[in-house]
Amino acid sequence: MCHGSYEIDIPEKSCKEISFVCSLEENIEEVNVKKIINKEIIRINNLMYETELIPKKNDMDKETKEELAKRELIRDFSIAIDNFIVYRPRFALHTIIAGYPWFLDWGRDSLISFEGLLLITKKYKIAREVLLTSIRDIKFGLVPNGYSGYDNRPLYNSVDSSLLLFEQVYKYLKYTSDYKFVETNIYDKLISVIDSYCKGIDIDDNNIRLENDGLISSGTENTQNTWMDAKYANHCFTPRNGKTVEVNALWYNALKIMEFLSTKFGNKKDAKKYEELAIKCKKSFEEKFYNPRKKCLFDVLGDTKTRPNQLFALSLSYPVLDPNSDVAKQVIETVEKKLLNKYGLRTLAKGEKGYVDVYEGDSFKRDSSYHQGITWPWLLGLYFNALNNMSKLEKNKLAKKEIDEKINKFIETTYKTFVKSMKEDGAIGSISELYDSKQPNLPKGTFAQAWSVAEIFRIIHTKLK
C-alpha cells in the first residue's frame, strides 16, 4: 500500500531542510510542529556522541576532509541504528525492530543485530534489556522468534534463536565483563535451553531432538524454523528439516560457552557434562558435514546445495571446525567463488536447481526466491568473522599476513559499497534487507533492515575509528 509520494527538486550545491511529521493526534494543526522538529534535531545531533566512537566537538577544530566524512558516516549510522531500538511498554524493556516497514521485533534478528547495534555503540543498558526481553518468554527451551502482531502472543517457530542467545551473551561479557548480571539473570535460562534440546522439543512442530551421534535434528517438511523461513500459505520453500549445518555449529558453540560459564560460576560437574556433549558433537560434525565433491560443507545432511550457512562453522566464538584446517580453507574458497559479492552473499550458488537472482513478482514469486540465490548483506558478517578467526589462530606469519590483507581489502570494499548505497540506493540513510544478485544489484525487501545495518556497521567500524 502506498499512501503518497513526494518529489522535491534540490538544485546542485544547495541545501534544503525537509521534515515530515506523522501523528495520530486529532488536533495536529494545533501542535507546535517546529518545537517537535527542533527537539528531534537535537536528539540526532547528540546520538553520535553517546556512542563514544568519535571525538567531541572541541577536539575537531583541525578536522580533515577524510575525518569529516567519517564523522558524518558515524552520524548516519547512529541515526540508522537508533531507528531500530524501541521500547515495549508491555515488558517495560527495550527491544529491536527487525525491519521497516513491515517487521516487528524478532528474536533471531535481534540477536544477530545485537553486537552491531548495541555493543559496539556501548549501549550496554539497552543491551541488558534486550537480553532480558529475549529470555522473558522462553518456553520449553525456546526463545520466541517474535510476537504476534494481533495479540502479542509469543511465536516459537525457531530452532536457532535460542542458540544465538548464547553467542550474544558471550559477546556481552567480552565487552562488559558483567558476569554478575549473567549469573543472576541469564545463566539458569541457558541451562534450561540446553536441557530442553537434550530432552527434545515438539512445540509448534519444531521437532527438535538431540540424536545419538551428538547432532541436533529439527523441523519437518512443513516447518520453517531456520532463518531461511519463507512460507506461502502452507507451502514451505526451504524447510531444511533434519541436521542443518548452522544449527549444529550453534549447538557446539552453545555447549562450549556453557562449559566456560559453568567453570566460571563454580559448577564443575555441569562444565564436564557440556564438554562431553561438545566433543561428541564436534566429532560427528567433522565426520558427516564435509562434502568432498564440492569441497565445502553440506547445508543439510543429505542436501548438496551450496549455501552460505556453512560459514557458521567458522564464524562463531567457538568454531566447530578448525579455522586453519584444509576443510576450512576449502569452505572459504567455495564461498568466495560461488556466493560472495560486494553486497553480501547469495543464498544459493548460481547453477543450482531453483536458483533465482532477481527478487520480483507477486507474493508467491517473491517468497519462492527469497532464499534461492538472492543476496543478503548481513551474511557478510559471517564471512568477516570467519576470516578473523582464521587470522587469529594462524601461526604461519606469511599465511597470517595474506589473510589480514584479504580482511583489509574486504573492509575497504564493504565501506565503499555501503557508503554509496546509504546515500544513493533504497531508503537514504539505511541499508535494505536484500539485493538482487544480478547487476545493477538493486536493493529489495524491507528498505531498512536491522541486521543489515548492524553487520555492515560492525565490519566497517574499525575504519571509522
Order of alpha helices (4+ residues) and beta strands (2+ residues): alpha-alpha-beta-beta-beta-alpha-alpha-beta-beta-alpha-alpha-beta-beta-beta-beta-alpha-alpha-beta-beta-alpha-alpha-beta-beta-alpha-beta-alpha-alpha-beta-beta-beta-alpha
